[in-house]
């Protein structure tokens, strides 16, 4: 094996390949259009249907995009397809006796109308629009300037593309501030779920702007310190606004065997949890839920896990905010069972979902992740519960429901309504979490290593 200047030639070739992929990611991209793309609503009725559909989706890997998955008979599965694939996929469904209907006739038409309610101007209209990462970060800086005694900005770290992962902590400046537990709210881990960062920005703004006039908000601020990471997946989120509205993963290039390449890891499959790697996509880098080649392979998950671990002694609760389907889920996703503290978790989830229904009429289903939707390995809430010992670890899937016809492309008109219903939920559960704010899972054990 030859060496050049003391360096192994294979090493140099590998380095050149990596540089080429990185360079290609920074070339100008044209905006991807989704004209004549459709979303099909598939309805598996039996366990055999579920298995048959799962096999079919795996065989079509890379040629379609599963928006909503389920392993439960009777629960809908939503599949997004381009015009060249639609008829063939419908034929495959029919051959397997799987019922389906068209949910979205033209994806691009929804995208074109997504911002129709947006009223840009000043901060008073902020919650009526979806925003870029820079606009969100600018708003965080504005809030720090307006509320210097309450707000602290924290740059949690840098993404793969060297963007800031900027968080904000809201902390009442009183003598007992350091004694209060910490609620950590993570948003935007999946890039295309725009309603997640938008809803989180609404909530954090309300905590600051309404604490003097709203008793429930005041109780939230007086009971806990609140930390928001409005956009976890900053690279992917930026890519959805500049190139591909429906991008899900982060933006790290993946070298494949031979000359192939892929881009991105599903950050919510990349946390170190029990049974990591049982994901169907573990060896398929082009898959939407590709978990990486090992737990914490991504700089973004490493960074957030390190920050969470640094504050583990303060953590009272953790929320990972997603869309869509209107769900409130607890651990576990990695196995079929319920944690020892599930009765307390159920009490929180019930109170939160009832508050949502009272506020907006929207029905949110709740339960353990594995039993409520499907097995999910390497997810944030399992890591936070099992490794950091935080009882109140939840995933919330925001509106719309799976019966609505928007999926990820929710009009900006619904940002404030989404924010109001989740804010009502947080008001309702704060007193429950405050009953024993220092409660931890197996409090006598040491933190597991990452």
C-alpha positions as CSV (number, residue, x, y, z in Angstrom):
1,X,0.0,0.0,0.0
2,X,1.5,3.3,-1.1
3,X,2.0,6.3,1.1
4,X,2.2,9.9,0.0
5,X,4.2,12.3,2.2
6,X,3.9,9.9,5.0
7,X,0.1,9.5,4.7
8,X,-1.7,6.3,3.7
9,X,-3.1,6.6,0.1
10,X,-6.4,5.1,1.2
11,X,-6.7,7.6,3.9
12,X,-6.1,10.4,1.5
13,X,-8.7,9.0,-0.9
14,X,-11.2,8.7,1.9
15,X,-10.5,12.3,2.9
16,X,-11.0,13.6,-0.6
17,X,-14.3,11.8,-0.9
18,X,-15.5,13.3,2.4
19,X,-14.5,16.8,1.3
20,X,-16.3,16.3,-2.0
21,X,-19.5,15.4,-0.3
22,X,-19.3,18.3,2.1
23,X,-18.6,20.7,-0.8
24,X,-21.6,19.3,-2.7
25,X,-23.8,20.1,0.3
26,X,-22.9,23.8,0.1
27,X,-23.5,24.3,-3.6
28,X,-26.6,26.3,-4.4
29,X,-29.7,24.1,-4.4
30,X,-32.8,24.8,-6.3
31,X,-36.1,24.7,-4.4
32,X,-37.6,21.2,-4.6
33,X,-41.2,21.3,-5.8
34,X,-43.9,18.7,-5.1
35,X,-46.3,19.3,-7.9
36,X,-48.7,16.3,-8.4
37,X,-47.3,14.6,-5.3
38,X,-49.9,12.9,-3.2
39,X,-50.4,11.5,0.3
40,X,-52.3,8.2,0.6
41,X,-54.1,7.2,3.7
42,X,-53.7,3.4,4.1
43,X,-55.8,1.5,6.6
44,X,-54.5,-1.9,7.7
45,X,-57.3,-3.7,9.6
46,X,-55.5,-6.8,10.9
47,X,-52.1,-7.9,12.2
48,X,-51.5,-9.6,8.8
49,X,-52.3,-6.3,7.1
50,X,-49.8,-4.4,9.4
51,X,-47.1,-7.0,8.6
52,X,-47.9,-6.9,4.9
53,X,-47.8,-3.1,4.7
54,X,-44.5,-3.0,6.7
55,X,-42.9,-5.4,4.2
56,X,-44.2,-3.3,1.3
57,X,-42.9,-0.1,2.7
58,X,-39.5,-1.6,3.2
59,X,-39.4,-2.9,-0.4
60,X,-40.1,0.7,-1.6
61,X,-37.4,2.2,0.6
62,X,-36.2,5.5,-0.9
63,X,-39.0,5.8,-3.4
64,X,-41.6,7.0,-0.9
65,X,-41.9,8.9,2.3
66,X,-43.9,7.6,5.3
67,X,-45.4,10.6,7.0
68,X,-47.2,8.6,9.7
69,X,-46.4,5.0,10.7
70,X,-48.2,2.6,13.0
71,X,-47.9,-1.0,14.1
72,X,-51.5,-1.1,15.4
73,X,-54.4,-2.6,13.3
74,X,-57.0,0.1,12.6
75,X,-54.5,2.9,12.8
76,X,-53.9,4.9,9.7
77,X,-50.5,5.0,7.8
78,X,-49.8,8.0,5.6
79,X,-47.5,7.6,2.6
80,X,-46.2,10.5,0.5
81,X,-45.4,9.6,-3.2
82,X,-44.3,11.3,-6.3
83,X,-46.4,11.2,-9.5
84,X,-44.2,8.4,-11.1
85,X,-44.8,6.0,-8.2
86,X,-48.4,6.6,-7.3
87,X,-50.1,4.1,-9.6
88,X,-47.6,1.3,-9.0
89,X,-47.9,1.7,-5.3
90,X,-51.7,1.7,-5.4
91,X,-51.5,-1.5,-7.4
92,X,-49.2,-3.1,-4.8
93,X,-51.7,-2.1,-2.0
94,X,-54.6,-3.6,-3.9
95,X,-52.7,-6.9,-4.4
96,X,-52.3,-7.1,-0.7
97,X,-55.9,-6.3,0.0
98,X,-54.9,-3.1,1.8
99,X,-57.6,-0.3,1.8
100,X,-56.5,3.2,0.9
101,X,-57.7,6.6,-0.1
102,X,-56.1,9.9,-1.2
103,X,-55.5,12.2,1.8
104,X,-53.7,15.0,-0.1
105,X,-54.2,15.6,-3.8
106,X,-51.4,18.0,-4.4
107,X,-48.6,18.5,-1.8
108,X,-47.3,21.6,-3.5
109,X,-50.7,23.3,-3.3
110,X,-50.6,22.9,0.5
111,X,-47.0,24.2,0.7
112,X,-47.9,27.2,-1.4
113,X,-50.8,28.1,1.0
114,X,-48.9,27.3,4.2
115,X,-48.1,30.9,5.1
116,X,-51.3,32.5,3.8
117,X,-52.2,33.8,7.3
118,X,-48.8,35.2,8.1
119,X,-48.7,38.9,9.1
120,X,-45.1,40.0,9.1
121,X,-44.2,43.3,10.8
122,X,-43.2,43.5,14.4
123,X,-43.0,41.2,17.4
124,X,-46.7,41.5,18.0
125,X,-47.2,39.4,14.8
126,X,-44.4,36.9,15.5
127,X,-46.7,34.0,16.3
128,X,-48.7,34.3,13.1
129,X,-45.8,33.2,10.9
130,X,-43.3,30.4,10.5
131,X,-39.7,31.8,10.8
132,X,-36.2,31.0,9.8
133,X,-33.5,29.9,12.3
134,X,-32.0,33.4,12.2
135,X,-35.4,35.1,12.8
136,X,-36.0,32.7,15.8
137,X,-32.6,33.5,17.3
138,X,-33.1,37.2,16.7
139,X,-36.3,37.0,18.7
140,X,-34.5,35.2,21.5
141,X,-32.0,38.0,21.7
142,X,-34.8,40.6,21.7
143,X,-36.5,38.8,24.6
144,X,-33.2,38.7,26.6
145,X,-33.0,42.5,26.1
146,X,-36.6,43.1,27.1
147,X,-36.5,40.7,30.1
148,X,-32.9,40.8,31.3
149,X,-33.8,39.7,34.9
150,X,-35.7,36.6,33.6
151,X,-33.9,35.5,30.5
152,X,-30.6,33.8,29.9
153,X,-29.5,32.7,26.5
154,X,-27.4,29.5,26.2
155,X,-25.5,28.4,23.1
156,X,-25.7,24.6,23.7
157,X,-23.3,24.0,21.0
158,X,-22.7,23.9,17.2
159,X,-24.4,21.7,14.6
160,X,-22.7,19.7,11.9
161,X,-22.8,22.8,9.6
162,X,-21.5,25.0,12.5
163,X,-24.8,26.7,13.2
164,X,-25.6,27.8,16.8
165,X,-28.0,25.6,18.8
166,X,-29.4,28.4,20.8
167,X,-31.5,27.9,23.9
168,X,-33.3,30.2,26.3
169,X,-33.8,29.7,30.1
170,X,-36.6,31.5,31.9
171,X,-35.8,31.8,35.6
172,X,-37.5,34.0,38.2
173,X,-34.9,36.0,40.0
174,X,-35.8,35.2,43.6
175,X,-33.8,33.7,46.5
176,X,-35.2,30.2,45.9
177,X,-34.4,30.3,42.1
178,X,-31.6,27.8,42.4
179,X,-33.8,25.4,44.4
180,X,-36.5,25.2,41.7
181,X,-36.4,22.2,39.3
182,X,-35.9,22.6,35.6
183,X,-38.3,21.8,32.9
184,X,-36.6,21.2,29.5
185,X,-38.6,21.6,26.3
186,X,-36.9,20.4,23.1
187,X,-38.4,21.4,19.8
188,X,-37.7,20.9,16.1
189,X,-35.7,17.6,16.2
190,X,-37.3,16.7,12.9
191,X,-36.8,19.5,10.4
192,X,-40.1,19.4,8.6
193,X,-42.2,19.6,11.7
194,X,-42.5,23.4,11.6
195,X,-45.3,23.7,14.1
196,X,-43.0,22.4,16.8
197,X,-40.6,25.4,16.9
198,X,-43.5,27.7,16.3
199,X,-45.5,26.3,19.2
200,X,-42.5,26.4,21.5
201,X,-41.8,30.0,20.7
202,X,-45.4,30.9,21.5
203,X,-45.2,29.2,24.9
204,X,-41.9,30.8,25.9
205,X,-43.1,34.2,24.8
206,X,-46.3,33.7,26.9
207,X,-44.2,32.8,29.9
208,X,-42.5,36.1,29.7
209,X,-45.4,38.3,28.5
210,X,-48.3,37.0,30.5
211,X,-46.8,36.1,33.9
212,X,-48.2,39.3,35.5
213,X,-51.7,38.9,34.1
214,X,-52.3,35.2,34.0
215,X,-52.4,33.2,37.3
216,X,-51.6,29.9,35.6
217,X,-48.6,31.3,33.8
218,X,-47.4,32.9,37.0
219,X,-47.6,29.5,38.7
220,X,-45.5,27.9,36.0
221,X,-42.8,30.5,36.4
222,X,-42.9,30.4,40.2
223,X,-42.8,26.6,40.3
224,X,-40.0,25.8,37.9
225,X,-37.2,27.2,35.8
226,X,-37.9,26.6,32.1
227,X,-35.4,25.8,29.3
228,X,-36.4,25.8,25.7
229,X,-34.3,24.6,22.7
230,X,-36.5,26.1,20.0
231,X,-34.7,24.4,17.0
232,X,-32.7,21.4,17.8
233,X,-32.1,20.3,14.2
234,X,-30.9,23.7,12.9
235,X,-29.3,22.4,9.8
236,X,-32.2,20.4,8.7
237,X,-34.7,23.1,9.5
238,X,-32.8,25.6,7.4
239,X,-32.7,23.1,4.6
240,X,-36.5,22.7,4.7
241,X,-36.9,26.5,4.2
242,X,-34.3,26.9,1.5
243,X,-34.5,23.6,-0.5
244,X,-36.8,20.7,0.6
245,X,-39.8,21.5,2.7
246,X,-40.2,17.9,3.7
247,X,-36.7,17.1,4.9
248,X,-36.6,15.2,8.2
249,X,-33.0,14.3,9.3
250,X,-29.9,16.3,10.0
251,X,-27.5,17.2,7.2
252,X,-24.4,15.2,7.7
253,X,-23.2,13.3,4.6
254,X,-23.0,9.6,4.9
255,X,-20.4,7.6,2.8
256,X,-21.9,4.3,1.5
257,X,-20.1,1.2,0.3
258,X,-18.8,1.9,-3.2
259,X,-19.4,5.3,-4.7
260,X,-22.8,6.0,-3.2
261,X,-23.7,8.6,-0.7
262,X,-26.6,9.6,1.5
263,X,-27.3,12.6,3.8
264,X,-28.7,12.7,7.3
265,X,-29.4,10.8,10.4
266,X,-32.7,10.7,12.3
267,X,-31.7,12.5,15.5
268,X,-34.6,11.0,17.4
269,X,-33.2,7.5,16.8
270,X,-29.6,8.4,17.7
271,X,-29.8,8.5,21.5
272,X,-28.2,5.7,23.5
273,X,-31.0,3.5,24.7
274,X,-31.7,-0.1,25.4
275,X,-32.3,-2.1,22.2
276,X,-30.7,0.6,20.0
277,X,-30.2,-0.7,16.5
278,X,-33.4,-2.8,16.2
279,X,-34.7,-0.1,13.9
280,X,-35.7,-1.5,10.4
281,X,-33.5,1.2,8.9
282,X,-30.3,0.6,10.8
283,X,-28.4,-0.5,7.7
284,X,-30.2,1.8,5.2
285,X,-28.8,5.3,5.2
286,X,-31.3,6.6,2.7
287,X,-34.2,5.7,5.1
288,X,-36.0,8.5,6.8
289,X,-35.5,6.9,10.3
290,X,-31.8,5.9,9.7
291,X,-30.4,5.9,13.3
292,X,-26.7,6.4,12.4
293,X,-24.0,3.8,12.7
294,X,-23.9,4.0,16.5
295,X,-25.6,5.8,19.3
296,X,-24.6,9.5,19.6
297,X,-22.8,9.4,16.2
298,X,-24.1,12.9,15.6
299,X,-22.7,16.1,17.0
300,X,-26.2,17.4,17.7
301,X,-27.2,14.5,19.9
302,X,-23.8,14.4,21.6
303,X,-24.2,18.1,22.4
304,X,-27.7,18.0,23.7
305,X,-27.1,14.8,25.8
306,X,-24.0,16.4,27.4
307,X,-26.0,19.5,28.3
308,X,-28.9,17.5,29.7
309,X,-26.5,15.4,31.7
310,X,-24.7,18.5,33.1
311,X,-28.1,19.6,34.5
312,X,-29.5,16.2,35.4
313,X,-29.7,17.0,39.1
314,X,-32.1,19.9,38.3
315,X,-34.3,18.2,35.7
316,X,-37.9,17.6,36.8
317,X,-39.3,17.0,33.4
318,X,-38.5,16.8,29.8
319,X,-40.7,17.3,26.7
320,X,-39.9,16.5,23.1
321,X,-42.3,18.4,20.9
322,X,-43.2,16.9,17.5
323,X,-45.9,16.8,14.9
324,X,-48.3,15.3,14.0
325,X,-51.2,13.1,15.2
326,X,-52.2,14.7,18.5
327,X,-50.5,12.3,20.9
328,X,-49.0,12.5,24.4
329,X,-46.6,9.6,25.0
330,X,-44.4,8.3,27.8
331,X,-41.6,5.8,27.8
332,X,-40.9,3.3,26.6
333,X,-40.5,3.2,22.9
334,X,-37.8,0.6,23.0
335,X,-39.9,-2.2,24.6
336,X,-43.4,-3.2,25.3
337,X,-44.1,-2.3,28.9
338,X,-44.7,0.5,31.3
339,X,-42.3,2.2,33.8
340,X,-42.7,1.8,37.5
341,X,-43.9,5.4,37.7
342,X,-46.4,5.0,35.0
343,X,-49.4,5.8,37.2
344,X,-48.0,9.2,37.9
345,X,-47.1,9.7,34.2
346,X,-50.7,8.7,33.3
347,X,-52.0,11.3,35.7
348,X,-50.0,14.0,34.1
349,X,-50.9,12.9,30.5
350,X,-54.6,12.7,31.4
351,X,-54.6,16.2,33.0
352,X,-52.7,17.6,30.0
353,X,-54.9,16.1,27.3
354,X,-58.1,17.1,29.2
355,X,-56.9,20.7,29.4
356,X,-56.2,20.6,25.6
357,X,-59.7,19.3,25.0
358,X,-61.3,21.9,27.2
359,X,-59.4,24.7,25.4
360,X,-59.8,23.7,21.8
361,X,-61.9,20.6,21.5
362,X,-58.9,18.7,20.1
363,X,-58.6,15.1,21.3
364,X,-55.1,13.9,22.2
365,X,-54.5,10.2,22.7
366,X,-52.0,9.2,25.4
367,X,-50.0,6.2,26.5
368,X,-46.6,4.5,26.3
369,X,-44.8,5.1,23.0
370,X,-44.4,1.4,22.0
371,X,-48.1,0.7,22.6
372,X,-49.5,4.0,21.3
373,X,-47.8,4.1,17.9
374,X,-45.0,1.7,17.2
375,X,-41.6,0.5,18.5
376,X,-39.1,3.3,18.4
377,X,-35.5,2.8,19.4
378,X,-33.0,5.5,20.3
379,X,-35.5,8.2,21.2
380,X,-35.0,11.1,23.5
381,X,-37.5,10.4,26.2
382,X,-36.2,6.8,26.8
383,X,-32.7,8.2,27.2
384,X,-33.8,10.9,29.6
385,X,-36.0,8.5,31.6
386,X,-33.6,5.6,31.8
387,X,-30.2,7.3,31.8
388,X,-30.9,10.6,33.5
389,X,-33.6,9.3,35.8
390,X,-36.3,11.8,35.0
391,X,-39.8,10.5,35.7
392,X,-41.7,13.1,33.7
393,X,-40.3,12.4,30.2
394,X,-42.8,12.9,27.4
395,X,-43.2,13.2,23.7
396,X,-46.0,15.4,22.5
397,X,-47.2,15.1,18.9
398,X,-49.0,18.3,18.0
399,X,-51.9,19.0,15.7
400,X,-53.2,18.1,13.2
401,X,-54.8,14.7,13.9
402,X,-54.4,11.8,11.5
403,X,-58.0,12.4,10.3
404,X,-57.1,15.9,9.1
405,X,-55.7,16.5,5.7
406,X,-52.6,18.6,6.4
407,X,-50.0,16.4,7.9
408,X,-46.7,18.3,8.3
409,X,-47.9,21.2,6.2
410,X,-50.0,23.0,8.8
411,X,-51.1,26.5,7.9
412,X,-49.6,29.3,9.9
413,X,-53.1,30.3,10.9
414,X,-53.0,27.4,13.4
415,X,-49.8,28.4,15.2
416,X,-51.5,30.4,17.9
417,X,-54.3,27.8,18.5
418,X,-51.6,25.1,18.8
419,X,-49.7,27.3,21.3
420,X,-52.8,28.0,23.3
421,X,-53.8,24.4,23.8
422,X,-50.3,23.2,24.8
423,X,-50.0,26.2,27.1
424,X,-53.2,25.1,28.7
425,X,-51.8,21.7,29.2
426,X,-48.6,23.0,30.9
427,X,-50.7,25.1,33.2
428,X,-52.7,22.0,34.2
429,X,-49.8,19.7,34.8
430,X,-47.5,22.2,36.6
431,X,-49.2,21.6,40.0
432,X,-48.9,17.8,39.6
433,X,-45.2,18.0,38.8
434,X,-44.7,20.4,41.6
435,X,-46.1,18.0,44.2
436,X,-42.7,16.2,44.4
437,X,-40.4,18.2,42.1
438,X,-37.3,16.3,43.1
439,X,-38.7,12.9,42.4
440,X,-36.4,10.8,40.2
441,X,-36.3,7.3,38.9
442,X,-34.4,5.0,41.2
443,X,-33.0,8.0,43.0
444,X,-30.3,6.0,44.8
445,X,-28.5,5.0,41.6
446,X,-25.8,6.8,39.8
447,X,-26.3,8.1,36.3
448,X,-25.5,5.6,33.6
449,X,-22.6,6.5,31.3
450,X,-23.4,7.6,27.8
